[in-house]
Each structure stands twice: as structure tokens, then as C-alpha cells.
Amino acid sequence: MYVYDEKHNVWIPLRRTRAYRRKRRRARDHWIAAGLIMLFLPPGAIISLLLLMTFLTLTFLDESVYHFDEDEM
């Protein structure tokens, strides 16, 4: 997905916007926390947590509706 920057007359990939990078950083932090929790869980719980985290990450980073301002790019 792309976003149009009227100021520079270019299309910018969604993944290069500040809002998406912020969401990706937040998802990374949650993965780190989940990884630390996994150290103390049995194998069955680790697999369940992996599947849950994968689902949550994909839904969180999905190409949803974003509000773009010029200072956000």
C-alpha cells in the first residue's frame, strides 16, 4: 500500500511512514517480552504463545486505516 505525498509529488510505501515504523517497534517490544516469558513455559504453552503472538502481530501491522499528516512522513 502506498501513500501520496502532495508536497513532494511522490508515492511513499506505507512501511516507510513514521506511524508504521512506530507500530512495528511496538510489535518488536511485545515479541521480546513474550520471548522472555517463553523461557519459563513448557513446550505446549510456548507453541500456543507463538501462535497467539503471530496472529496478534499480523493483525496489528495489517494495512489498516491510517491518518497521514505531513509531519507523520
Predicted model as a PDB file, atoms N, CA, C, CB and O in Angstrom, pLDDT in the B-factor column:
MODEL        1                                                                  
ATOM      1  N   MET A   1       0.852  -1.162   0.000  1.00 73.00           N  
ATOM      2  CA  MET A   1       0.000   0.000   0.000  1.00 73.00           C  
ATOM      3  C   MET A   1       0.902   1.231   0.000  1.00 73.00           C  
ATOM      4  CB  MET A   1      -0.971  -0.005   1.222  1.00 73.00           C  
ATOM      5  O   MET A   1       1.959   1.248   0.630  1.00 73.00           O  
ATOM      6  N   TYR A   2       0.465   2.243  -0.711  1.00 77.00           N  
ATOM      7  CA  TYR A   2       1.224   3.476  -0.823  1.00 77.00           C  
ATOM      8  C   TYR A   2       0.400   4.659  -0.355  1.00 77.00           C  
ATOM      9  CB  TYR A   2       1.687   3.690  -2.254  1.00 77.00           C  
ATOM     10  O   TYR A   2      -0.831   4.627  -0.351  1.00 77.00           O  
ATOM     11  N   VAL A   3       1.111   5.701   0.038  1.00 73.00           N  
ATOM     12  CA  VAL A   3       0.505   6.949   0.474  1.00 73.00           C  
ATOM     13  C   VAL A   3       1.069   8.049  -0.416  1.00 73.00           C  
ATOM     14  CB  VAL A   3       0.784   7.234   2.001  1.00 73.00           C  
ATOM     15  O   VAL A   3       2.263   8.063  -0.713  1.00 73.00           O  
ATOM     16  N   TYR A   4       0.217   8.961  -0.836  1.00 76.00           N  
ATOM     17  CA  TYR A   4       0.659  10.029  -1.728  1.00 76.00           C  
ATOM     18  C   TYR A   4       1.111  11.240  -0.930  1.00 76.00           C  
ATOM     19  CB  TYR A   4      -0.461  10.422  -2.698  1.00 76.00           C  
ATOM     20  O   TYR A   4       0.357  11.753  -0.102  1.00 76.00           O  
ATOM     21  N   ASP A   5       2.324  11.698  -1.167  1.00 75.00           N  
ATOM     22  CA  ASP A   5       2.868  12.895  -0.535  1.00 75.00           C  
ATOM     23  C   ASP A   5       2.716  14.046  -1.519  1.00 75.00           C  
ATOM     24  CB  ASP A   5       4.370  12.696  -0.114  1.00 75.00           C  
ATOM     25  O   ASP A   5       3.471  14.156  -2.486  1.00 75.00           O  
ATOM     26  N   GLU A   6       1.740  14.896  -1.263  1.00 78.00           N  
ATOM     27  CA  GLU A   6       1.461  16.003  -2.179  1.00 78.00           C  
ATOM     28  C   GLU A   6       2.590  17.027  -2.229  1.00 78.00           C  
ATOM     29  CB  GLU A   6       0.178  16.690  -1.777  1.00 78.00           C  
ATOM     30  O   GLU A   6       2.832  17.646  -3.265  1.00 78.00           O  
ATOM     31  N   LYS A   7       3.271  17.197  -1.113  1.00 79.00           N  
ATOM     32  CA  LYS A   7       4.334  18.186  -1.045  1.00 79.00           C  
ATOM     33  C   LYS A   7       5.482  17.857  -2.008  1.00 79.00           C  
ATOM     34  CB  LYS A   7       4.860  18.284   0.379  1.00 79.00           C  
ATOM     35  O   LYS A   7       6.016  18.748  -2.668  1.00 79.00           O  
ATOM     36  N   HIS A   8       5.856  16.582  -2.083  1.00 79.00           N  
ATOM     37  CA  HIS A   8       6.966  16.170  -2.937  1.00 79.00           C  
ATOM     38  C   HIS A   8       6.513  15.452  -4.204  1.00 79.00           C  
ATOM     39  CB  HIS A   8       7.895  15.280  -2.165  1.00 79.00           C  
ATOM     40  O   HIS A   8       7.339  15.045  -5.021  1.00 79.00           O  
ATOM     41  N   ASN A   9       5.205  15.298  -4.366  1.00 82.00           N  
ATOM     42  CA  ASN A   9       4.628  14.682  -5.550  1.00 82.00           C  
ATOM     43  C   ASN A   9       5.172  13.265  -5.787  1.00 82.00           C  
ATOM     44  CB  ASN A   9       4.898  15.553  -6.765  1.00 82.00           C  
ATOM     45  O   ASN A   9       5.572  12.917  -6.899  1.00 82.00           O  
ATOM     46  N   VAL A  10       5.178  12.461  -4.723  1.00 81.00           N  
ATOM     47  CA  VAL A  10       5.645  11.071  -4.814  1.00 81.00           C  
ATOM     48  C   VAL A  10       4.718  10.164  -4.024  1.00 81.00           C  
ATOM     49  CB  VAL A  10       7.099  10.938  -4.294  1.00 81.00           C  
ATOM     50  O   VAL A  10       3.992  10.599  -3.130  1.00 81.00           O  
ATOM     51  N   TRP A  11       4.768   8.902  -4.382  1.00 84.00           N  
ATOM     52  CA  TRP A  11       4.056   7.882  -3.627  1.00 84.00           C  
ATOM     53  C   TRP A  11       5.040   7.239  -2.665  1.00 84.00           C  
ATOM     54  CB  TRP A  11       3.408   6.819  -4.570  1.00 84.00           C  
ATOM     55  O   TRP A  11       6.128   6.830  -3.071  1.00 84.00           O  
ATOM     56  N   ILE A  12       4.671   7.146  -1.405  1.00 80.00           N  
ATOM     57  CA  ILE A  12       5.540   6.594  -0.369  1.00 80.00           C  
ATOM     58  C   ILE A  12       4.956   5.260   0.090  1.00 80.00           C  
ATOM     59  CB  ILE A  12       5.691   7.587   0.834  1.00 80.00           C  
ATOM     60  O   ILE A  12       3.763   5.171   0.379  1.00 80.00           O  
ATOM     61  N   PRO A  13       5.799   4.216   0.160  1.00 81.00           N  
ATOM     62  CA  PRO A  13       5.308   2.936   0.689  1.00 81.00           C  
ATOM     63  C   PRO A  13       4.861   3.101   2.140  1.00 81.00           C  
ATOM     64  CB  PRO A  13       6.403   1.841   0.584  1.00 81.00           C  
ATOM     65  O   PRO A  13       5.491   3.821   2.914  1.00 81.00           O  
ATOM     66  N   LEU A  14       3.801   2.447   2.489  1.00 76.00           N  
ATOM     67  CA  LEU A  14       3.250   2.546   3.838  1.00 76.00           C  
ATOM     68  C   LEU A  14       4.284   2.179   4.894  1.00 76.00           C  
ATOM     69  CB  LEU A  14       2.029   1.648   3.976  1.00 76.00           C  
ATOM     70  O   LEU A  14       4.299   2.769   5.974  1.00 76.00           O  
ATOM     71  N   ARG A  15       5.139   1.224   4.597  1.00 78.00           N  
ATOM     72  CA  ARG A  15       6.125   0.756   5.571  1.00 78.00           C  
ATOM     73  C   ARG A  15       7.197   1.796   5.885  1.00 78.00           C  
ATOM     74  CB  ARG A  15       6.782  -0.500   5.064  1.00 78.00           C  
ATOM     75  O   ARG A  15       7.952   1.628   6.843  1.00 78.00           O  
ATOM     76  N   ARG A  16       7.276   2.853   5.106  1.00 80.00           N  
ATOM     77  CA  ARG A  16       8.276   3.883   5.370  1.00 80.00           C  
ATOM     78  C   ARG A  16       7.719   5.058   6.162  1.00 80.00           C  
ATOM     79  CB  ARG A  16       8.852   4.379   4.072  1.00 80.00           C  
ATOM     80  O   ARG A  16       8.446   6.010   6.445  1.00 80.00           O  
ATOM     81  N   THR A  17       6.453   5.006   6.520  1.00 81.00           N  
ATOM     82  CA  THR A  17       5.860   6.104   7.278  1.00 81.00           C  
ATOM     83  C   THR A  17       6.211   5.970   8.757  1.00 81.00           C  
ATOM     84  CB  THR A  17       4.327   6.133   7.088  1.00 81.00           C  
ATOM     85  O   THR A  17       6.490   4.876   9.248  1.00 81.00           O  
ATOM     86  N   ARG A  18       6.193   7.085   9.443  1.00 82.00           N  
ATOM     87  CA  ARG A  18       6.525   7.098  10.864  1.00 82.00           C  
ATOM     88  C   ARG A  18       5.516   6.288  11.674  1.00 82.00           C  
ATOM     89  CB  ARG A  18       6.581   8.537  11.383  1.00 82.00           C  
ATOM     90  O   ARG A  18       5.898   5.598  12.619  1.00 82.00           O  
ATOM     91  N   ALA A  19       4.247   6.362  11.321  1.00 81.00           N  
ATOM     92  CA  ALA A  19       3.215   5.631  12.063  1.00 81.00           C  
ATOM     93  C   ALA A  19       3.435   4.121  11.971  1.00 81.00           C  
ATOM     94  CB  ALA A  19       1.817   5.992  11.530  1.00 81.00           C  
ATOM     95  O   ALA A  19       3.286   3.415  12.968  1.00 81.00           O  
ATOM     96  N   TYR A  20       3.788   3.621  10.791  1.00 84.00           N  
ATOM     97  CA  TYR A  20       4.013   2.181  10.637  1.00 84.00           C  
ATOM     98  C   TYR A  20       5.264   1.735  11.374  1.00 84.00           C  
ATOM     99  CB  TYR A  20       4.122   1.813   9.159  1.00 84.00           C  
ATOM    100  O   TYR A  20       5.272   0.686  12.018  1.00 84.00           O  
ATOM    101  N   ARG A  21       6.327   2.535  11.279  1.00 88.00           N  
ATOM    102  CA  ARG A  21       7.559   2.178  11.989  1.00 88.00           C  
ATOM    103  C   ARG A  21       7.332   2.146  13.488  1.00 88.00           C  
ATOM    104  CB  ARG A  21       8.680   3.162  11.652  1.00 88.00           C  
ATOM    105  O   ARG A  21       7.902   1.306  14.184  1.00 88.00           O  
ATOM    106  N   ARG A  22       6.501   3.059  13.998  1.00 89.00           N  
ATOM    107  CA  ARG A  22       6.175   3.074  15.426  1.00 89.00           C  
ATOM    108  C   ARG A  22       5.421   1.802  15.809  1.00 89.00           C  
ATOM    109  CB  ARG A  22       5.336   4.326  15.782  1.00 89.00           C  
ATOM    110  O   ARG A  22       5.690   1.209  16.853  1.00 89.00           O  
ATOM    111  N   LYS A  23       4.478   1.386  14.964  1.00 89.00           N  
ATOM    112  CA  LYS A  23       3.727   0.160  15.233  1.00 89.00           C  
ATOM    113  C   LYS A  23       4.638  -1.063  15.174  1.00 89.00           C  
ATOM    114  CB  LYS A  23       2.574   0.008  14.232  1.00 89.00           C  
ATOM    115  O   LYS A  23       4.496  -1.988  15.975  1.00 89.00           O  
ATOM    116  N   ARG A  24       5.568  -1.066  14.232  1.00 91.00           N  
ATOM    117  CA  ARG A  24       6.483  -2.192  14.108  1.00 91.00           C  
ATOM    118  C   ARG A  24       7.418  -2.290  15.316  1.00 91.00           C  
ATOM    119  CB  ARG A  24       7.296  -2.066  12.824  1.00 91.00           C  
ATOM    120  O   ARG A  24       7.715  -3.390  15.783  1.00 91.00           O  
ATOM    121  N   ARG A  25       7.880  -1.149  15.819  1.00 93.00           N  
ATOM    122  CA  ARG A  25       8.720  -1.131  17.009  1.00 93.00           C  
ATOM    123  C   ARG A  25       7.967  -1.647  18.228  1.00 93.00           C  
ATOM    124  CB  ARG A  25       9.233   0.278  17.271  1.00 93.00           C  
ATOM    125  O   ARG A  25       8.518  -2.365  19.063  1.00 93.00           O  
ATOM    126  N   ARG A  26       6.697  -1.266  18.310  1.00 93.00           N  
ATOM    127  CA  ARG A  26       5.865  -1.728  19.419  1.00 93.00           C  
ATOM    128  C   ARG A  26       5.653  -3.246  19.355  1.00 93.00           C  
ATOM    129  CB  ARG A  26       4.510  -1.003  19.404  1.00 93.00           C  
ATOM    130  O   ARG A  26       5.689  -3.927  20.380  1.00 93.00           O  
ATOM    131  N   ALA A  27       5.434  -3.762  18.152  1.00 93.00           N  
ATOM    132  CA  ALA A  27       5.271  -5.212  17.982  1.00 93.00           C  
ATOM    133  C   ALA A  27       6.571  -5.936  18.351  1.00 93.00           C  
ATOM    134  CB  ALA A  27       4.857  -5.551  16.519  1.00 93.00           C  
ATOM    135  O   ALA A  27       6.534  -7.002  18.966  1.00 93.00           O  
ATOM    136  N   ARG A  28       7.709  -5.364  17.980  1.00 95.00           N  
ATOM    137  CA  ARG A  28       9.001  -5.960  18.335  1.00 95.00           C  
ATOM    138  C   ARG A  28       9.170  -6.039  19.848  1.00 95.00           C  
ATOM    139  CB  ARG A  28      10.153  -5.150  17.721  1.00 95.00           C  
ATOM    140  O   ARG A  28       9.645  -7.049  20.369  1.00 95.00           O  
ATOM    141  N   ASP A  29       8.785  -4.979  20.555  1.00 96.00           N  
ATOM    142  CA  ASP A  29       8.897  -4.971  22.008  1.00 96.00           C  
ATOM    143  C   ASP A  29       8.020  -6.048  22.649  1.00 96.00           C  
ATOM    144  CB  ASP A  29       8.520  -3.599  22.553  1.00 96.00           C  
ATOM    145  O   ASP A  29       8.413  -6.678  23.631  1.00 96.00           O  
ATOM    146  N   HIS A  30       6.831  -6.250  22.083  1.00 94.00           N  
ATOM    147  CA  HIS A  30       5.953  -7.296  22.603  1.00 94.00           C  
ATOM    148  C   HIS A  30       6.538  -8.686  22.340  1.00 94.00           C  
ATOM    149  CB  HIS A  30       4.556  -7.180  21.971  1.00 94.00           C  
ATOM    150  O   HIS A  30       6.390  -9.586  23.167  1.00 94.00           O  
ATOM    151  N   TRP A  31       7.201  -8.866  21.195  1.00 96.00           N  
ATOM    152  CA  TRP A  31       7.841 -10.149  20.913  1.00 96.00           C  
ATOM    153  C   TRP A  31       8.982 -10.416  21.888  1.00 96.00           C  
ATOM    154  CB  TRP A  31       8.361 -10.183  19.473  1.00 96.00           C  
ATOM    155  O   TRP A  31       9.181 -11.555  22.311  1.00 96.00           O  
ATOM    156  N   ILE A  32       9.722  -9.390  22.243  1.00 96.00           N  
ATOM    157  CA  ILE A  32      10.812  -9.561  23.205  1.00 96.00           C  
ATOM    158  C   ILE A  32      10.249  -9.983  24.560  1.00 96.00           C  
ATOM    159  CB  ILE A  32      11.634  -8.254  23.342  1.00 96.00           C  
ATOM    160  O   ILE A  32      10.773 -10.892  25.203  1.00 96.00           O  
ATOM    161  N   ALA A  33       9.179  -9.317  24.985  1.00 96.00           N  
ATOM    162  CA  ALA A  33       8.553  -9.675  26.269  1.00 96.00           C  
ATOM    163  C   ALA A  33       8.018 -11.103  26.230  1.00 96.00           C  
ATOM    164  CB  ALA A  33       7.411  -8.692  26.610  1.00 96.00           C  
ATOM    165  O   ALA A  33       8.179 -11.852  27.193  1.00 96.00           O  
ATOM    166  N   ALA A  34       7.384 -11.483  25.123  1.00 96.00           N  
ATOM    167  CA  ALA A  34       6.854 -12.844  25.001  1.00 96.00           C  
ATOM    168  C   ALA A  34       7.993 -13.865  24.999  1.00 96.00           C  
ATOM    169  CB  ALA A  34       6.008 -12.984  23.715  1.00 96.00           C  
ATOM    170  O   ALA A  34       7.856 -14.950  25.566  1.00 96.00           O  
ATOM    171  N   GLY A  35       9.102 -13.526  24.372  1.00 95.00           N  
ATOM    172  CA  GLY A  35      10.251 -14.429  24.366  1.00 95.00           C  
ATOM    173  C   GLY A  35      10.804 -14.657  25.763  1.00 95.00           C  
ATOM    174  O   GLY A  35      11.192 -15.772  26.110  1.00 95.00           O  
ATOM    175  N   LEU A  36      10.838 -13.603  26.560  1.00 96.00           N  
ATOM    176  CA  LEU A  36      11.301 -13.754  27.937  1.00 96.00           C  
ATOM    177  C   LEU A  36      10.348 -14.616  28.758  1.00 96.00           C  
ATOM    178  CB  LEU A  36      11.461 -12.388  28.592  1.00 96.00           C  
ATOM    179  O   LEU A  36      10.783 -15.409  29.594  1.00 96.00           O  
ATOM    180  N   ILE A  37       9.058 -14.462  28.521  1.00 95.00           N  
ATOM    181  CA  ILE A  37       8.064 -15.284  29.226  1.00 95.00           C  
ATOM    182  C   ILE A  37       8.185 -16.740  28.800  1.00 95.00           C  
ATOM    183  CB  ILE A  37       6.633 -14.766  28.955  1.00 95.00           C  
ATOM    184  O   ILE A  37       7.997 -17.645  29.613  1.00 95.00           O  
ATOM    185  N   MET A  38       8.501 -16.972  27.510  1.00 95.00           N  
ATOM    186  CA  MET A  38       8.606 -18.339  26.992  1.00 95.00           C  
ATOM    187  C   MET A  38       9.721 -19.133  27.661  1.00 95.00           C  
ATOM    188  CB  MET A  38       8.835 -18.308  25.496  1.00 95.00           C  
ATOM    189  O   MET A  38       9.685 -20.363  27.669  1.00 95.00           O  
ATOM    190  N   LEU A  39      10.704 -18.448  28.218  1.00 96.00           N  
ATOM    191  CA  LEU A  39      11.802 -19.153  28.892  1.00 96.00           C  
ATOM    192  C   LEU A  39      11.308 -20.007  30.056  1.00 96.00           C  
ATOM    193  CB  LEU A  39      12.835 -18.154  29.394  1.00 96.00           C  
ATOM    194  O   LEU A  39      11.941 -21.000  30.414  1.00 96.00           O  
ATOM    195  N   PHE A  40      10.185 -19.622  30.642  1.00 95.00           N  
ATOM    196  CA  PHE A  40       9.690 -20.293  31.835  1.00 95.00           C  
ATOM    197  C   PHE A  40       8.464 -21.173  31.573  1.00 95.00           C  
ATOM    198  CB  PHE A  40       9.357 -19.270  32.880  1.00 95.00           C  
ATOM    199  O   PHE A  40       7.869 -21.693  32.517  1.00 95.00           O  
ATOM    200  N   LEU A  41       8.083 -21.346  30.314  1.00 95.00           N  
ATOM    201  CA  LEU A  41       6.885 -22.113  29.984  1.00 95.00           C  
ATOM    202  C   LEU A  41       7.231 -23.492  29.442  1.00 95.00           C  
ATOM    203  CB  LEU A  41       6.041 -21.358  28.973  1.00 95.00           C  
ATOM    204  O   LEU A  41       8.316 -23.695  28.898  1.00 95.00           O  
ATOM    205  N   PRO A  42       6.305 -24.444  29.590  1.00 96.00           N  
ATOM    206  CA  PRO A  42       6.516 -25.766  28.983  1.00 96.00           C  
ATOM    207  C   PRO A  42       6.315 -25.675  27.459  1.00 96.00           C  
ATOM    208  CB  PRO A  42       5.539 -26.826  29.605  1.00 96.00           C  
ATOM    209  O   PRO A  42       5.728 -24.710  26.969  1.00 96.00           O  
ATOM    210  N   PRO A  43       6.801 -26.673  26.718  1.00 94.00           N  
ATOM    211  CA  PRO A  43       6.742 -26.618  25.246  1.00 94.00           C  
ATOM    212  C   PRO A  43       5.343 -26.376  24.663  1.00 94.00           C  
ATOM    213  CB  PRO A  43       7.276 -27.899  24.689  1.00 94.00           C  
ATOM    214  O   PRO A  43       5.208 -25.628  23.694  1.00 94.00           O  
ATOM    215  N   GLY A  44       4.319 -26.985  25.226  1.00 95.00           N  
ATOM    216  CA  GLY A  44       2.963 -26.780  24.693  1.00 95.00           C  
ATOM    217  C   GLY A  44       2.507 -25.331  24.828  1.00 95.00           C  
ATOM    218  O   GLY A  44       1.866 -24.788  23.928  1.00 95.00           O  
ATOM    219  N   ALA A  45       2.835 -24.718  25.941  1.00 95.00           N  
ATOM    220  CA  ALA A  45       2.463 -23.320  26.153  1.00 95.00           C  
ATOM    221  C   ALA A  45       3.267 -22.392  25.255  1.00 95.00           C  
ATOM    222  CB  ALA A  45       2.663 -22.933  27.613  1.00 95.00           C  
ATOM    223  O   ALA A  45       2.770 -21.350  24.828  1.00 95.00           O  
ATOM    224  N   ILE A  46       4.514 -22.771  24.968  1.00 96.00           N  
ATOM    225  CA  ILE A  46       5.351 -21.959  24.075  1.00 96.00           C  
ATOM    226  C   ILE A  46       4.740 -21.928  22.678  1.00 96.00           C  
ATOM    227  CB  ILE A  46       6.802 -22.514  24.020  1.00 96.00           C  
ATOM    228  O   ILE A  46       4.657 -20.869  22.056  1.00 96.00           O  
ATOM    229  N   ILE A  47       4.319 -23.075  22.192  1.00 96.00           N  
ATOM    230  CA  ILE A  47       3.707 -23.139  20.858  1.00 96.00           C  
ATOM    231  C   ILE A  47       2.428 -22.310  20.820  1.00 96.00           C  
ATOM    232  CB  ILE A  47       3.405 -24.606  20.464  1.00 96.00           C  
ATOM    233  O   ILE A  47       2.181 -21.587  19.855  1.00 96.00           O  
ATOM    234  N   SER A  48       1.627 -22.414  21.858  1.00 95.00           N  
ATOM    235  CA  SER A  48       0.388 -21.631  21.914  1.00 95.00           C  
ATOM    236  C   SER A  48       0.687 -20.140  21.927  1.00 95.00           C  
ATOM    237  CB  SER A  48      -0.435 -22.010  23.150  1.00 95.00           C  
ATOM    238  O   SER A  48       0.023 -19.368  21.236  1.00 95.00           O  
ATOM    239  N   LEU A  49       1.675 -19.734  22.702  1.00 95.00           N  
ATOM    240  CA  LEU A  49       2.042 -18.319  22.771  1.00 95.00           C  
ATOM    241  C   LEU A  49       2.617 -17.831  21.445  1.00 95.00           C  
ATOM    242  CB  LEU A  49       3.052 -18.087  23.896  1.00 95.00           C  
ATOM    243  O   LEU A  49       2.359 -16.699  21.035  1.00 95.00           O  
ATOM    244  N   LEU A  50       3.394 -18.679  20.772  1.00 96.00           N  
ATOM    245  CA  LEU A  50       3.925 -18.313  19.458  1.00 96.00           C  
ATOM    246  C   LEU A  50       2.800 -18.064  18.455  1.00 96.00           C  
ATOM    247  CB  LEU A  50       4.859 -19.413  18.936  1.00 96.00           C  
ATOM    248  O   LEU A  50       2.821 -17.081  17.714  1.00 96.00           O  
ATOM    249  N   LEU A  51       1.831 -18.955  18.442  1.00 96.00           N  
ATOM    250  CA  LEU A  51       0.715 -18.794  17.515  1.00 96.00           C  
ATOM    251  C   LEU A  51      -0.101 -17.543  17.835  1.00 96.00           C  
ATOM    252  CB  LEU A  51      -0.183 -20.028  17.553  1.00 96.00           C  
ATOM    253  O   LEU A  51      -0.505 -16.810  16.933  1.00 96.00           O  
ATOM    254  N   LEU A  52      -0.338 -17.308  19.115  1.00 95.00           N  
ATOM    255  CA  LEU A  52      -1.081 -16.116  19.521  1.00 95.00           C  
ATOM    256  C   LEU A  52      -0.321 -14.845  19.150  1.00 95.00           C  
ATOM    257  CB  LEU A  52      -1.355 -16.145  21.030  1.00 95.00           C  
ATOM    258  O   LEU A  52      -0.915 -13.903  18.625  1.00 95.00           O  
ATOM    259  N   MET A  53       0.978 -14.808  19.416  1.00 95.00           N  
ATOM    260  CA  MET A  53       1.773 -13.623  19.095  1.00 95.00           C  
ATOM    261  C   MET A  53       1.836 -13.384  17.588  1.00 95.00           C  
ATOM    262  CB  MET A  53       3.186 -13.766  19.661  1.00 95.00           C  
ATOM    263  O   MET A  53       1.799 -12.237  17.141  1.00 95.00           O  
ATOM    264  N   THR A  54       1.931 -14.452  16.808  1.00 95.00           N  
ATOM    265  CA  THR A  54       1.939 -14.301  15.351  1.00 95.00           C  
ATOM    266  C   THR A  54       0.634 -13.692  14.872  1.00 95.00           C  
ATOM    267  CB  THR A  54       2.174 -15.655  14.665  1.00 95.00           C  
ATOM    268  O   THR A  54       0.637 -12.764  14.062  1.00 95.00           O  
ATOM    269  N   PHE A  55      -0.472 -14.206  15.365  1.00 94.00           N  
ATOM    270  CA  PHE A  55      -1.771 -13.678  14.995  1.00 94.00           C  
ATOM    271  C   PHE A  55      -1.904 -12.208  15.388  1.00 94.00           C  
ATOM    272  CB  PHE A  55      -2.875 -14.499  15.646  1.00 94.00           C  
ATOM    273  O   PHE A  55      -2.339 -11.384  14.583  1.00 94.00           O  
ATOM    274  N   LEU A  56      -1.532 -11.883  16.612  1.00 92.00           N  
ATOM    275  CA  LEU A  56      -1.653 -10.503  17.080  1.00 92.00           C  
ATOM    276  C   LEU A  56      -0.751  -9.555  16.299  1.00 92.00           C  
ATOM    277  CB  LEU A  56      -1.323 -10.422  18.561  1.00 92.00           C  
ATOM    278  O   LEU A  56      -1.149  -8.428  16.004  1.00 92.00           O  
ATOM    279  N   THR A  57       0.451  -9.994  15.962  1.00 91.00           N  
ATOM    280  CA  THR A  57       1.364  -9.149  15.196  1.00 91.00           C  
ATOM    281  C   THR A  57       0.819  -8.884  13.803  1.00 91.00           C  
ATOM    282  CB  THR A  57       2.744  -9.797  15.104  1.00 91.00           C  
ATOM    283  O   THR A  57       0.848  -7.750  13.325  1.00 91.00           O  
ATOM    284  N   LEU A  58       0.321  -9.930  13.149  1.00 90.00           N  
ATOM    285  CA  LEU A  58      -0.209  -9.740  11.795  1.00 90.00           C  
ATOM    286  C   LEU A  58      -1.437  -8.841  11.787  1.00 90.00           C  
ATOM    287  CB  LEU A  58      -0.555 -11.085  11.172  1.00 90.00           C  
ATOM    288  O   LEU A  58      -1.600  -8.028  10.878  1.00 90.00           O  
ATOM    289  N   THR A  59      -2.298  -8.975  12.781  1.00 89.00           N  
ATOM    290  CA  THR A  59      -3.476  -8.107  12.819  1.00 89.00           C  
ATOM    291  C   THR A  59      -3.103  -6.681  13.195  1.00 89.00           C  
ATOM    292  CB  THR A  59      -4.505  -8.651  13.806  1.00 89.00           C  
ATOM    293  O   THR A  59      -3.722  -5.735  12.709  1.00 89.00           O  
ATOM    294  N   PHE A  60      -2.103  -6.511  14.050  1.00 87.00           N  
ATOM    295  CA  PHE A  60      -1.684  -5.179  14.476  1.00 87.00           C  
ATOM    296  C   PHE A  60      -1.004  -4.428  13.339  1.00 87.00           C  
ATOM    297  CB  PHE A  60      -0.745  -5.275  15.676  1.00 87.00           C  
ATOM    298  O   PHE A  60      -1.208  -3.223  13.185  1.00 87.00           O  
ATOM    299  N   LEU A  61      -0.200  -5.125  12.543  1.00 84.00           N  
ATOM    300  CA  LEU A  61       0.531  -4.469  11.458  1.00 84.00           C  
ATOM    301  C   LEU A  61      -0.215  -4.506  10.127  1.00 84.00           C  
ATOM    302  CB  LEU A  61       1.882  -5.117  11.292  1.00 84.00           C  
ATOM    303  O   LEU A  61       0.313  -4.082   9.099  1.00 84.00           O  
ATOM    304  N   ASP A  62      -1.426  -5.006  10.152  1.00 82.00           N  
ATOM    305  CA  ASP A  62      -2.221  -5.084   8.932  1.00 82.00           C  
ATOM    306  C   ASP A  62      -2.381  -3.695   8.332  1.00 82.00           C  
ATOM    307  CB  ASP A  62      -3.601  -5.716   9.213  1.00 82.00           C  
ATOM    308  O   ASP A  62      -2.321  -2.689   9.038  1.00 82.00           O  
ATOM    309  N   GLU A  63      -2.582  -3.656   7.038  1.00 67.00           N  
ATOM    310  CA  GLU A  63      -2.750  -2.376   6.360  1.00 67.00           C  
ATOM    311  C   GLU A  63      -4.135  -1.812   6.676  1.00 67.00           C  
ATOM    312  CB  GLU A  63      -2.555  -2.531   4.827  1.00 67.00           C  
ATOM    313  O   GLU A  63      -5.065  -1.897   5.873  1.00 67.00           O  
ATOM    314  N   SER A  64      -4.235  -1.254   7.832  1.00 62.00           N  
ATOM    315  CA  SER A  64      -5.499  -0.679   8.270  1.00 62.00           C  
ATOM    316  C   SER A  64      -5.545   0.796   7.907  1.00 62.00           C  
ATOM    317  CB  SER A  64      -5.695  -0.871   9.785  1.00 62.00           C  
ATOM    318  O   SER A  64      -4.639   1.316   7.256  1.00 62.00           O  
ATOM    319  N   VAL A  65      -6.586   1.451   8.326  1.00 60.00           N  
ATOM    320  CA  VAL A  65      -6.765   2.864   8.006  1.00 60.00           C  
ATOM    321  C   VAL A  65      -5.771   3.685   8.820  1.00 60.00           C  
ATOM    322  CB  VAL A  65      -8.229   3.323   8.287  1.00 60.00           C  
ATOM    323  O   VAL A  65      -5.720   3.584  10.046  1.00 60.00           O  
ATOM    324  N   TYR A  66      -5.000   4.481   8.137  1.00 58.00           N  
ATOM    325  CA  TYR A  66      -4.045   5.364   8.773  1.00 58.00           C  
ATOM    326  C   TYR A  66      -4.430   6.805   8.470  1.00 58.00           C  
ATOM    327  CB  TYR A  66      -2.605   5.060   8.300  1.00 58.00           C  
ATOM    328  O   TYR A  66      -5.043   7.097   7.443  1.00 58.00           O  
ATOM    329  N   HIS A  67      -4.067   7.681   9.362  1.00 58.00           N  
ATOM    330  CA  HIS A  67      -4.259   9.110   9.135  1.00 58.00           C  
ATOM    331  C   HIS A  67      -2.888   9.715   8.936  1.00 58.00           C  
ATOM    332  CB  HIS A  67      -5.023   9.799  10.323  1.00 58.00           C  
ATOM    333  O   HIS A  67      -2.047   9.668   9.834  1.00 58.00           O  
ATOM    334  N   PHE A  68      -2.656  10.283   7.764  1.00 55.00           N  
ATOM    335  CA  PHE A  68      -1.337  10.796   7.436  1.00 55.00           C  
ATOM    336  C   PHE A  68      -1.358  12.312   7.436  1.00 55.00           C  
ATOM    337  CB  PHE A  68      -0.865  10.264   6.079  1.00 55.00           C  
ATOM    338  O   PHE A  68      -2.208  12.948   6.813  1.00 55.00           O  
ATOM    339  N   ASP A  69      -0.416  12.856   8.137  1.00 56.00           N  
ATOM    340  CA  ASP A  69      -0.151  14.282   8.089  1.00 56.00           C  
ATOM    341  C   ASP A  69       1.253  14.444   7.531  1.00 56.00           C  
ATOM    342  CB  ASP A  69      -0.301  14.958   9.504  1.00 56.00           C  
ATOM    343  O   ASP A  69       2.016  13.480   7.469  1.00 56.00           O  
ATOM    344  N   GLU A  70       1.590  15.644   7.132  1.00 50.00           N  
ATOM    345  CA  GLU A  70       2.903  15.840   6.565  1.00 50.00           C  
ATOM    346  C   GLU A  70       4.001  15.577   7.576  1.00 50.00           C  
ATOM    347  CB  GLU A  70       3.026  17.231   6.023  1.00 50.00           C  
ATOM    348  O   GLU A  70       5.077  15.117   7.196  1.00 50.00           O  
ATOM    349  N   ASP A  71       3.766  15.853   8.858  1.00 53.00           N  
ATOM    350  CA  ASP A  71       4.791  15.600   9.855  1.00 53.00           C  
ATOM    351  C   ASP A  71       4.888  14.118  10.207  1.00 53.00           C  
ATOM    352  CB  ASP A  71       4.512  16.413  11.102  1.00 53.00           C  
ATOM    353  O   ASP A  71       5.824  13.716  10.898  1.00 53.00           O  
ATOM    354  N   GLU A  72       3.958  13.309   9.758  1.00 50.00           N  
ATOM    355  CA  GLU A  72       3.977  11.868  10.025  1.00 50.00           C  
ATOM    356  C   GLU A  72       4.830  11.115   9.034  1.00 50.00           C  
ATOM    357  CB  GLU A  72       2.577  11.313  10.004  1.00 50.00           C  
ATOM    358  O   GLU A  72       5.106   9.936   9.261  1.00 50.00           O  
ATOM    359  N   MET A  73       5.266  11.727   7.943  1.00 46.00           N  
ATOM    360  CA  MET A  73       6.034  11.008   6.921  1.00 46.00           C  
ATOM    361  C   MET A  73       7.495  11.324   7.040  1.00 46.00           C  
ATOM    362  CB  MET A  73       5.542  11.353   5.522  1.00 46.00           C  
ATOM    363  O   MET A  73       8.303  10.812   6.264  1.00 46.00           O  
TER     364      MET A  73                                                      
ENDMDL                                                                          
END                                                                             
